[in-house]
Amino acid sequence: MLESMFNPRRLEKGPWKMFFIGIVYASLSLLLVKWFFAGDSVLSQNSGILVVTFCVMFILPFMYY
């Protein structure tokens, strides 16, 4: 749903805009991982790989547009 707010072809012309969108996606994935997996002791120890996984899932529509 977030990718519908930003046109990837238009963002190719302004790389600074994509940088800030990346910061938003990274922050959102960090917050989601901390919120969903805070109670689980095993997944909270390995939260770094989950943050990377969530970031990749957010960016996939931009890669295949």
mmJSON file of the N, C-alpha and C atoms, coordinates in Angstrom:
{"data_MODEL":{"atom_site":{
"group_PDB":["ATOM","ATOM","ATOM","ATOM","ATOM","ATOM","ATOM","ATOM","ATOM","ATOM","ATOM","ATOM","ATOM","ATOM","ATOM","ATOM","ATOM","ATOM","ATOM","ATOM","ATOM","ATOM","ATOM","ATOM","ATOM","ATOM","ATOM","ATOM","ATOM","ATOM","ATOM","ATOM","ATOM","ATOM","ATOM","ATOM","ATOM","ATOM","ATOM","ATOM","ATOM","ATOM","ATOM","ATOM","ATOM","ATOM","ATOM","ATOM","ATOM","ATOM","ATOM","ATOM","ATOM","ATOM","ATOM","ATOM","ATOM","ATOM","ATOM","ATOM","ATOM","ATOM","ATOM","ATOM","ATOM","ATOM","ATOM","ATOM","ATOM","ATOM","ATOM","ATOM","ATOM","ATOM","ATOM","ATOM","ATOM","ATOM","ATOM","ATOM","ATOM","ATOM","ATOM","ATOM","ATOM","ATOM","ATOM","ATOM","ATOM","ATOM","ATOM","ATOM","ATOM","ATOM","ATOM","ATOM","ATOM","ATOM","ATOM","ATOM","ATOM","ATOM","ATOM","ATOM","ATOM","ATOM","ATOM","ATOM","ATOM","ATOM","ATOM","ATOM","ATOM","ATOM","ATOM","ATOM","ATOM","ATOM","ATOM","ATOM","ATOM","ATOM","ATOM","ATOM","ATOM","ATOM","ATOM","ATOM","ATOM","ATOM","ATOM","ATOM","ATOM","ATOM","ATOM","ATOM","ATOM","ATOM","ATOM","ATOM","ATOM","ATOM","ATOM","ATOM","ATOM","ATOM","ATOM","ATOM","ATOM","ATOM","ATOM","ATOM","ATOM","ATOM","ATOM","ATOM","ATOM","ATOM","ATOM","ATOM","ATOM","ATOM","ATOM","ATOM","ATOM","ATOM","ATOM","ATOM","ATOM","ATOM","ATOM","ATOM","ATOM","ATOM","ATOM","ATOM","ATOM","ATOM","ATOM","ATOM","ATOM","ATOM","ATOM","ATOM","ATOM","ATOM","ATOM","ATOM","ATOM","ATOM","ATOM","ATOM","ATOM","ATOM","ATOM"],
"id":[1,2,3,4,5,6,7,8,9,10,11,12,13,14,15,16,17,18,19,20,21,22,23,24,25,26,27,28,29,30,31,32,33,34,35,36,37,38,39,40,41,42,43,44,45,46,47,48,49,50,51,52,53,54,55,56,57,58,59,60,61,62,63,64,65,66,67,68,69,70,71,72,73,74,75,76,77,78,79,80,81,82,83,84,85,86,87,88,89,90,91,92,93,94,95,96,97,98,99,100,101,102,103,104,105,106,107,108,109,110,111,112,113,114,115,116,117,118,119,120,121,122,123,124,125,126,127,128,129,130,131,132,133,134,135,136,137,138,139,140,141,142,143,144,145,146,147,148,149,150,151,152,153,154,155,156,157,158,159,160,161,162,163,164,165,166,167,168,169,170,171,172,173,174,175,176,177,178,179,180,181,182,183,184,185,186,187,188,189,190,191,192,193,194,195],
"type_symbol":["N","C","C","N","C","C","N","C","C","N","C","C","N","C","C","N","C","C","N","C","C","N","C","C","N","C","C","N","C","C","N","C","C","N","C","C","N","C","C","N","C","C","N","C","C","N","C","C","N","C","C","N","C","C","N","C","C","N","C","C","N","C","C","N","C","C","N","C","C","N","C","C","N","C","C","N","C","C","N","C","C","N","C","C","N","C","C","N","C","C","N","C","C","N","C","C","N","C","C","N","C","C","N","C","C","N","C","C","N","C","C","N","C","C","N","C","C","N","C","C","N","C","C","N","C","C","N","C","C","N","C","C","N","C","C","N","C","C","N","C","C","N","C","C","N","C","C","N","C","C","N","C","C","N","C","C","N","C","C","N","C","C","N","C","C","N","C","C","N","C","C","N","C","C","N","C","C","N","C","C","N","C","C","N","C","C","N","C","C","N","C","C","N","C","C"],
"label_atom_id":["N","CA","C","N","CA","C","N","CA","C","N","CA","C","N","CA","C","N","CA","C","N","CA","C","N","CA","C","N","CA","C","N","CA","C","N","CA","C","N","CA","C","N","CA","C","N","CA","C","N","CA","C","N","CA","C","N","CA","C","N","CA","C","N","CA","C","N","CA","C","N","CA","C","N","CA","C","N","CA","C","N","CA","C","N","CA","C","N","CA","C","N","CA","C","N","CA","C","N","CA","C","N","CA","C","N","CA","C","N","CA","C","N","CA","C","N","CA","C","N","CA","C","N","CA","C","N","CA","C","N","CA","C","N","CA","C","N","CA","C","N","CA","C","N","CA","C","N","CA","C","N","CA","C","N","CA","C","N","CA","C","N","CA","C","N","CA","C","N","CA","C","N","CA","C","N","CA","C","N","CA","C","N","CA","C","N","CA","C","N","CA","C","N","CA","C","N","CA","C","N","CA","C","N","CA","C","N","CA","C","N","CA","C","N","CA","C","N","CA","C","N","CA","C","N","CA","C"],
"label_alt_id":[null,null,null,null,null,null,null,null,null,null,null,null,null,null,null,null,null,null,null,null,null,null,null,null,null,null,null,null,null,null,null,null,null,null,null,null,null,null,null,null,null,null,null,null,null,null,null,null,null,null,null,null,null,null,null,null,null,null,null,null,null,null,null,null,null,null,null,null,null,null,null,null,null,null,null,null,null,null,null,null,null,null,null,null,null,null,null,null,null,null,null,null,null,null,null,null,null,null,null,null,null,null,null,null,null,null,null,null,null,null,null,null,null,null,null,null,null,null,null,null,null,null,null,null,null,null,null,null,null,null,null,null,null,null,null,null,null,null,null,null,null,null,null,null,null,null,null,null,null,null,null,null,null,null,null,null,null,null,null,null,null,null,null,null,null,null,null,null,null,null,null,null,null,null,null,null,null,null,null,null,null,null,null,null,null,null,null,null,null,null,null,null,null,null,null],
"label_comp_id":["MET","MET","MET","LEU","LEU","LEU","GLU","GLU","GLU","SER","SER","SER","MET","MET","MET","PHE","PHE","PHE","ASN","ASN","ASN","PRO","PRO","PRO","ARG","ARG","ARG","ARG","ARG","ARG","LEU","LEU","LEU","GLU","GLU","GLU","LYS","LYS","LYS","GLY","GLY","GLY","PRO","PRO","PRO","TRP","TRP","TRP","LYS","LYS","LYS","MET","MET","MET","PHE","PHE","PHE","PHE","PHE","PHE","ILE","ILE","ILE","GLY","GLY","GLY","ILE","ILE","ILE","VAL","VAL","VAL","TYR","TYR","TYR","ALA","ALA","ALA","SER","SER","SER","LEU","LEU","LEU","SER","SER","SER","LEU","LEU","LEU","LEU","LEU","LEU","LEU","LEU","LEU","VAL","VAL","VAL","LYS","LYS","LYS","TRP","TRP","TRP","PHE","PHE","PHE","PHE","PHE","PHE","ALA","ALA","ALA","GLY","GLY","GLY","ASP","ASP","ASP","SER","SER","SER","VAL","VAL","VAL","LEU","LEU","LEU","SER","SER","SER","GLN","GLN","GLN","ASN","ASN","ASN","SER","SER","SER","GLY","GLY","GLY","ILE","ILE","ILE","LEU","LEU","LEU","VAL","VAL","VAL","VAL","VAL","VAL","THR","THR","THR","PHE","PHE","PHE","CYS","CYS","CYS","VAL","VAL","VAL","MET","MET","MET","PHE","PHE","PHE","ILE","ILE","ILE","LEU","LEU","LEU","PRO","PRO","PRO","PHE","PHE","PHE","MET","MET","MET","TYR","TYR","TYR","TYR","TYR","TYR"],
"label_asym_id":["A","A","A","A","A","A","A","A","A","A","A","A","A","A","A","A","A","A","A","A","A","A","A","A","A","A","A","A","A","A","A","A","A","A","A","A","A","A","A","A","A","A","A","A","A","A","A","A","A","A","A","A","A","A","A","A","A","A","A","A","A","A","A","A","A","A","A","A","A","A","A","A","A","A","A","A","A","A","A","A","A","A","A","A","A","A","A","A","A","A","A","A","A","A","A","A","A","A","A","A","A","A","A","A","A","A","A","A","A","A","A","A","A","A","A","A","A","A","A","A","A","A","A","A","A","A","A","A","A","A","A","A","A","A","A","A","A","A","A","A","A","A","A","A","A","A","A","A","A","A","A","A","A","A","A","A","A","A","A","A","A","A","A","A","A","A","A","A","A","A","A","A","A","A","A","A","A","A","A","A","A","A","A","A","A","A","A","A","A","A","A","A","A","A","A"],
"label_entity_id":["1","1","1","1","1","1","1","1","1","1","1","1","1","1","1","1","1","1","1","1","1","1","1","1","1","1","1","1","1","1","1","1","1","1","1","1","1","1","1","1","1","1","1","1","1","1","1","1","1","1","1","1","1","1","1","1","1","1","1","1","1","1","1","1","1","1","1","1","1","1","1","1","1","1","1","1","1","1","1","1","1","1","1","1","1","1","1","1","1","1","1","1","1","1","1","1","1","1","1","1","1","1","1","1","1","1","1","1","1","1","1","1","1","1","1","1","1","1","1","1","1","1","1","1","1","1","1","1","1","1","1","1","1","1","1","1","1","1","1","1","1","1","1","1","1","1","1","1","1","1","1","1","1","1","1","1","1","1","1","1","1","1","1","1","1","1","1","1","1","1","1","1","1","1","1","1","1","1","1","1","1","1","1","1","1","1","1","1","1","1","1","1","1","1","1"],
"label_seq_id":[1,1,1,2,2,2,3,3,3,4,4,4,5,5,5,6,6,6,7,7,7,8,8,8,9,9,9,10,10,10,11,11,11,12,12,12,13,13,13,14,14,14,15,15,15,16,16,16,17,17,17,18,18,18,19,19,19,20,20,20,21,21,21,22,22,22,23,23,23,24,24,24,25,25,25,26,26,26,27,27,27,28,28,28,29,29,29,30,30,30,31,31,31,32,32,32,33,33,33,34,34,34,35,35,35,36,36,36,37,37,37,38,38,38,39,39,39,40,40,40,41,41,41,42,42,42,43,43,43,44,44,44,45,45,45,46,46,46,47,47,47,48,48,48,49,49,49,50,50,50,51,51,51,52,52,52,53,53,53,54,54,54,55,55,55,56,56,56,57,57,57,58,58,58,59,59,59,60,60,60,61,61,61,62,62,62,63,63,63,64,64,64,65,65,65],
"pdbx_PDB_ins_code":[null,null,null,null,null,null,null,null,null,null,null,null,null,null,null,null,null,null,null,null,null,null,null,null,null,null,null,null,null,null,null,null,null,null,null,null,null,null,null,null,null,null,null,null,null,null,null,null,null,null,null,null,null,null,null,null,null,null,null,null,null,null,null,null,null,null,null,null,null,null,null,null,null,null,null,null,null,null,null,null,null,null,null,null,null,null,null,null,null,null,null,null,null,null,null,null,null,null,null,null,null,null,null,null,null,null,null,null,null,null,null,null,null,null,null,null,null,null,null,null,null,null,null,null,null,null,null,null,null,null,null,null,null,null,null,null,null,null,null,null,null,null,null,null,null,null,null,null,null,null,null,null,null,null,null,null,null,null,null,null,null,null,null,null,null,null,null,null,null,null,null,null,null,null,null,null,null,null,null,null,null,null,null,null,null,null,null,null,null,null,null,null,null,null,null],
"Cartn_x":[0.816,0.0,0.863,1.995,2.856,3.434,3.667,4.264,3.301,2.013,1.061,1.148,1.739,1.9,3.074,4.043,5.244,5.374,5.631,5.842,7.333,7.736,9.163,9.851,9.15,9.778,10.084,9.229,9.468,10.584,10.686,11.712,13.103,13.198,14.513,15.201,14.427,14.999,15.457,14.927,15.304,15.787,17.081,17.557,17.468,17.45,17.323,15.958,14.939,13.606,13.581,14.243,14.298,15.085,16.095,16.86,15.951,15.112,14.22,13.12,12.672,11.7,12.344,13.612,14.34,14.449,14.67,14.719,13.362,12.299,10.95,10.681,11.031,10.813,11.654,12.892,13.747,13.211,12.762,12.197,10.913,10.098,8.85,9.109,10.077,10.375,10.97,11.79,12.345,11.247,10.326,9.224,8.315,8.03,7.179,7.827,9.121,9.815,9.84,10.126,10.138,8.746,7.725,6.367,5.857,6.08,5.558,6.345,7.664,8.503,9.182,8.696,9.311,9.077,7.95,7.628,8.294,8.764,9.388,10.886,11.414,12.828,13.765,13.39,14.26,14.278,13.109,13.046,13.543,13.435,13.948,15.472,16.115,17.579,18.064,17.293,17.656,16.834,16.588,15.723,16.399,17.716,18.42,18.065,18.037,17.687,16.219,15.378,13.968,13.785,14.577,14.508,14.918,15.978,16.417,15.344,14.711,13.651,12.469,12.069,10.965,11.336,12.573,13.016,12.97,13.412,13.394,11.961,11.058,9.659,9.048,9.439,8.915,9.452,10.693,11.348,11.063,10.58,10.339,9.467,8.389,7.623,8.434,9.398,10.233,11.207,11.631,12.595,11.952,10.686,10.032,9.003,9.052,8.104,8.575],
"Cartn_y":[-1.188,0.0,1.256,1.204,2.387,2.729,1.72,1.989,2.717,2.691,3.414,4.927,5.366,6.798,7.385,6.554,7.031,6.352,7.131,6.59,6.299,5.036,4.708,5.361,5.528,6.163,7.631,8.282,9.681,9.808,8.827,8.882,8.582,7.962,7.724,9.03,10.057,11.353,12.134,11.823,12.504,11.51,11.158,10.127,10.541,11.833,12.249,11.9,11.949,11.555,10.069,9.263,7.824,7.534,8.352,8.198,8.38,9.4,9.643,8.584,8.083,6.986,5.736,5.508,4.39,4.523,5.745,5.973,5.682,6.088,5.821,4.322,3.611,2.165,1.445,1.864,1.228,1.481,2.695,3.001,2.226,2.138,1.393,-0.087,-0.657,-2.074,-2.304,-1.382,-1.508,-1.45,-0.521,-0.416,-1.641,-2.148,-3.335,-4.562,-4.731,-5.885,-5.769,-4.589,-4.414,-4.616,-4.199,-4.309,-5.748,-6.432,-7.788,-8.835,-8.72,-9.791,-9.451,-8.464,-8.093,-9.158,-9.835,-10.821,-12.171,-12.462,-13.744,-13.641,-14.486,-14.375,-14.777,-15.768,-16.222,-15.206,-14.748,-13.814,-12.421,-12.034,-10.717,-10.693,-11.84,-11.892,-11.784,-12.276,-12.249,-11.21,-10.084,-9.084,-8.383,-8.42,-7.762,-8.351,-9.668,-10.312,-10.077,-9.953,-9.656,-8.237,-7.298,-5.923,-5.888,-6.61,-6.671,-7.323,-8.372,-9.048,-8.117,-7.371,-6.435,-5.321,-4.829,-3.792,-4.306,-5.529,-6.109,-6.265,-6.678,-6.82,-5.474,-4.407,-3.082,-2.57,-2.911,-2.365,-3.193,-4.412,-5.268,-4.632,-3.926,-3.301,-2.281,-1.625,-0.674,-1.382,-2.574,-3.286,-3.861,-4.238,-4.892,-4.015,-2.714,-1.814,-1.546],
"Cartn_z":[0.0,0.0,0.0,0.658,0.699,-0.662,-1.49,-2.797,-3.722,-3.425,-4.263,-4.051,-2.948,-2.699,-3.469,-3.854,-4.521,-5.877,-6.902,-8.234,-8.407,-8.568,-8.671,-9.863,-10.964,-12.132,-11.861,-11.119,-10.781,-9.749,-8.864,-7.83,-8.367,-9.542,-10.142,-10.499,-10.789,-11.147,-9.922,-8.77,-7.53,-6.495,-6.519,-5.589,-4.121,-3.843,-2.444,-1.887,-2.711,-2.256,-1.904,-2.714,-2.445,-1.177,-0.891,0.346,1.559,1.532,2.66,2.754,1.633,1.654,2.248,1.942,2.542,4.048,4.523,5.973,6.602,5.938,6.456,6.495,5.418,5.386,6.437,6.624,7.629,9.033,9.302,10.619,10.863,9.833,9.962,10.215,9.525,9.742,11.127,11.598,12.948,14.001,13.85,14.805,14.765,13.578,13.473,14.102,13.89,14.475,15.993,16.501,17.96,18.551,17.825,18.336,18.282,17.165,17.009,17.787,17.823,18.347,19.668,20.394,21.668,22.74,22.704,23.716,23.517,22.326,22.022,22.262,23.134,23.503,22.369,21.58,20.486,19.352,18.939,17.817,18.191,19.46,19.846,19.845,20.052,19.979,18.537,17.605,16.188,15.431,16.043,15.414,14.241,14.157,13.052,11.702,11.627,10.355,10.019,11.025,10.772,10.241,10.738,10.229,8.762,8.419,7.023,6.154,6.655,5.908,5.658,6.67,6.5,5.527,5.587,4.638,3.209,3.004,1.655,1.169,2.046,1.639,1.265,1.96,1.629,0.298,-0.039,-1.223,-2.487,-2.355,-3.527,-4.616,-4.285,-5.379,-6.176,-5.561,-6.286,-7.217,-6.862,-7.69,-8.946,-8.871,-9.994,-10.68,-10.452,-11.105,-12.516],
"occupancy":[1.0,1.0,1.0,1.0,1.0,1.0,1.0,1.0,1.0,1.0,1.0,1.0,1.0,1.0,1.0,1.0,1.0,1.0,1.0,1.0,1.0,1.0,1.0,1.0,1.0,1.0,1.0,1.0,1.0,1.0,1.0,1.0,1.0,1.0,1.0,1.0,1.0,1.0,1.0,1.0,1.0,1.0,1.0,1.0,1.0,1.0,1.0,1.0,1.0,1.0,1.0,1.0,1.0,1.0,1.0,1.0,1.0,1.0,1.0,1.0,1.0,1.0,1.0,1.0,1.0,1.0,1.0,1.0,1.0,1.0,1.0,1.0,1.0,1.0,1.0,1.0,1.0,1.0,1.0,1.0,1.0,1.0,1.0,1.0,1.0,1.0,1.0,1.0,1.0,1.0,1.0,1.0,1.0,1.0,1.0,1.0,1.0,1.0,1.0,1.0,1.0,1.0,1.0,1.0,1.0,1.0,1.0,1.0,1.0,1.0,1.0,1.0,1.0,1.0,1.0,1.0,1.0,1.0,1.0,1.0,1.0,1.0,1.0,1.0,1.0,1.0,1.0,1.0,1.0,1.0,1.0,1.0,1.0,1.0,1.0,1.0,1.0,1.0,1.0,1.0,1.0,1.0,1.0,1.0,1.0,1.0,1.0,1.0,1.0,1.0,1.0,1.0,1.0,1.0,1.0,1.0,1.0,1.0,1.0,1.0,1.0,1.0,1.0,1.0,1.0,1.0,1.0,1.0,1.0,1.0,1.0,1.0,1.0,1.0,1.0,1.0,1.0,1.0,1.0,1.0,1.0,1.0,1.0,1.0,1.0,1.0,1.0,1.0,1.0,1.0,1.0,1.0,1.0,1.0,1.0],
"B_iso_or_equiv":[0.0,0.0,0.0,0.0,0.0,0.0,0.0,0.0,0.0,0.0,0.0,0.0,0.0,0.0,0.0,0.0,0.0,0.0,0.0,0.0,0.0,0.0,0.0,0.0,0.0,0.0,0.0,0.0,0.0,0.0,0.0,0.0,0.0,0.0,0.0,0.0,0.0,0.0,0.0,0.0,0.0,0.0,0.0,0.0,0.0,0.0,0.0,0.0,0.0,0.0,0.0,0.0,0.0,0.0,0.0,0.0,0.0,0.0,0.0,0.0,0.0,0.0,0.0,0.0,0.0,0.0,0.0,0.0,0.0,0.0,0.0,0.0,0.0,0.0,0.0,0.0,0.0,0.0,0.0,0.0,0.0,0.0,0.0,0.0,0.0,0.0,0.0,0.0,0.0,0.0,0.0,0.0,0.0,0.0,0.0,0.0,0.0,0.0,0.0,0.0,0.0,0.0,0.0,0.0,0.0,0.0,0.0,0.0,0.0,0.0,0.0,0.0,0.0,0.0,0.0,0.0,0.0,0.0,0.0,0.0,0.0,0.0,0.0,0.0,0.0,0.0,0.0,0.0,0.0,0.0,0.0,0.0,0.0,0.0,0.0,0.0,0.0,0.0,0.0,0.0,0.0,0.0,0.0,0.0,0.0,0.0,0.0,0.0,0.0,0.0,0.0,0.0,0.0,0.0,0.0,0.0,0.0,0.0,0.0,0.0,0.0,0.0,0.0,0.0,0.0,0.0,0.0,0.0,0.0,0.0,0.0,0.0,0.0,0.0,0.0,0.0,0.0,0.0,0.0,0.0,0.0,0.0,0.0,0.0,0.0,0.0,0.0,0.0,0.0,0.0,0.0,0.0,0.0,0.0,0.0],
"pdbx_formal_charge":[null,null,null,null,null,null,null,null,null,null,null,null,null,null,null,null,null,null,null,null,null,null,null,null,null,null,null,null,null,null,null,null,null,null,null,null,null,null,null,null,null,null,null,null,null,null,null,null,null,null,null,null,null,null,null,null,null,null,null,null,null,null,null,null,null,null,null,null,null,null,null,null,null,null,null,null,null,null,null,null,null,null,null,null,null,null,null,null,null,null,null,null,null,null,null,null,null,null,null,null,null,null,null,null,null,null,null,null,null,null,null,null,null,null,null,null,null,null,null,null,null,null,null,null,null,null,null,null,null,null,null,null,null,null,null,null,null,null,null,null,null,null,null,null,null,null,null,null,null,null,null,null,null,null,null,null,null,null,null,null,null,null,null,null,null,null,null,null,null,null,null,null,null,null,null,null,null,null,null,null,null,null,null,null,null,null,null,null,null,null,null,null,null,null,null],
"auth_seq_id":[1,1,1,2,2,2,3,3,3,4,4,4,5,5,5,6,6,6,7,7,7,8,8,8,9,9,9,10,10,10,11,11,11,12,12,12,13,13,13,14,14,14,15,15,15,16,16,16,17,17,17,18,18,18,19,19,19,20,20,20,21,21,21,22,22,22,23,23,23,24,24,24,25,25,25,26,26,26,27,27,27,28,28,28,29,29,29,30,30,30,31,31,31,32,32,32,33,33,33,34,34,34,35,35,35,36,36,36,37,37,37,38,38,38,39,39,39,40,40,40,41,41,41,42,42,42,43,43,43,44,44,44,45,45,45,46,46,46,47,47,47,48,48,48,49,49,49,50,50,50,51,51,51,52,52,52,53,53,53,54,54,54,55,55,55,56,56,56,57,57,57,58,58,58,59,59,59,60,60,60,61,61,61,62,62,62,63,63,63,64,64,64,65,65,65],
"auth_comp_id":["MET","MET","MET","LEU","LEU","LEU","GLU","GLU","GLU","SER","SER","SER","MET","MET","MET","PHE","PHE","PHE","ASN","ASN","ASN","PRO","PRO","PRO","ARG","ARG","ARG","ARG","ARG","ARG","LEU","LEU","LEU","GLU","GLU","GLU","LYS","LYS","LYS","GLY","GLY","GLY","PRO","PRO","PRO","TRP","TRP","TRP","LYS","LYS","LYS","MET","MET","MET","PHE","PHE","PHE","PHE","PHE","PHE","ILE","ILE","ILE","GLY","GLY","GLY","ILE","ILE","ILE","VAL","VAL","VAL","TYR","TYR","TYR","ALA","ALA","ALA","SER","SER","SER","LEU","LEU","LEU","SER","SER","SER","LEU","LEU","LEU","LEU","LEU","LEU","LEU","LEU","LEU","VAL","VAL","VAL","LYS","LYS","LYS","TRP","TRP","TRP","PHE","PHE","PHE","PHE","PHE","PHE","ALA","ALA","ALA","GLY","GLY","GLY","ASP","ASP","ASP","SER","SER","SER","VAL","VAL","VAL","LEU","LEU","LEU","SER","SER","SER","GLN","GLN","GLN","ASN","ASN","ASN","SER","SER","SER","GLY","GLY","GLY","ILE","ILE","ILE","LEU","LEU","LEU","VAL","VAL","VAL","VAL","VAL","VAL","THR","THR","THR","PHE","PHE","PHE","CYS","CYS","CYS","VAL","VAL","VAL","MET","MET","MET","PHE","PHE","PHE","ILE","ILE","ILE","LEU","LEU","LEU","PRO","PRO","PRO","PHE","PHE","PHE","MET","MET","MET","TYR","TYR","TYR","TYR","TYR","TYR"],
"auth_asym_id":["A","A","A","A","A","A","A","A","A","A","A","A","A","A","A","A","A","A","A","A","A","A","A","A","A","A","A","A","A","A","A","A","A","A","A","A","A","A","A","A","A","A","A","A","A","A","A","A","A","A","A","A","A","A","A","A","A","A","A","A","A","A","A","A","A","A","A","A","A","A","A","A","A","A","A","A","A","A","A","A","A","A","A","A","A","A","A","A","A","A","A","A","A","A","A","A","A","A","A","A","A","A","A","A","A","A","A","A","A","A","A","A","A","A","A","A","A","A","A","A","A","A","A","A","A","A","A","A","A","A","A","A","A","A","A","A","A","A","A","A","A","A","A","A","A","A","A","A","A","A","A","A","A","A","A","A","A","A","A","A","A","A","A","A","A","A","A","A","A","A","A","A","A","A","A","A","A","A","A","A","A","A","A","A","A","A","A","A","A","A","A","A","A","A","A"],
"auth_atom_id":["N","CA","C","N","CA","C","N","CA","C","N","CA","C","N","CA","C","N","CA","C","N","CA","C","N","CA","C","N","CA","C","N","CA","C","N","CA","C","N","CA","C","N","CA","C","N","CA","C","N","CA","C","N","CA","C","N","CA","C","N","CA","C","N","CA","C","N","CA","C","N","CA","C","N","CA","C","N","CA","C","N","CA","C","N","CA","C","N","CA","C","N","CA","C","N","CA","C","N","CA","C","N","CA","C","N","CA","C","N","CA","C","N","CA","C","N","CA","C","N","CA","C","N","CA","C","N","CA","C","N","CA","C","N","CA","C","N","CA","C","N","CA","C","N","CA","C","N","CA","C","N","CA","C","N","CA","C","N","CA","C","N","CA","C","N","CA","C","N","CA","C","N","CA","C","N","CA","C","N","CA","C","N","CA","C","N","CA","C","N","CA","C","N","CA","C","N","CA","C","N","CA","C","N","CA","C","N","CA","C","N","CA","C","N","CA","C","N","CA","C","N","CA","C","N","CA","C"],
"pdbx_PDB_model_num":[1,1,1,1,1,1,1,1,1,1,1,1,1,1,1,1,1,1,1,1,1,1,1,1,1,1,1,1,1,1,1,1,1,1,1,1,1,1,1,1,1,1,1,1,1,1,1,1,1,1,1,1,1,1,1,1,1,1,1,1,1,1,1,1,1,1,1,1,1,1,1,1,1,1,1,1,1,1,1,1,1,1,1,1,1,1,1,1,1,1,1,1,1,1,1,1,1,1,1,1,1,1,1,1,1,1,1,1,1,1,1,1,1,1,1,1,1,1,1,1,1,1,1,1,1,1,1,1,1,1,1,1,1,1,1,1,1,1,1,1,1,1,1,1,1,1,1,1,1,1,1,1,1,1,1,1,1,1,1,1,1,1,1,1,1,1,1,1,1,1,1,1,1,1,1,1,1,1,1,1,1,1,1,1,1,1,1,1,1,1,1,1,1,1,1]
}}}
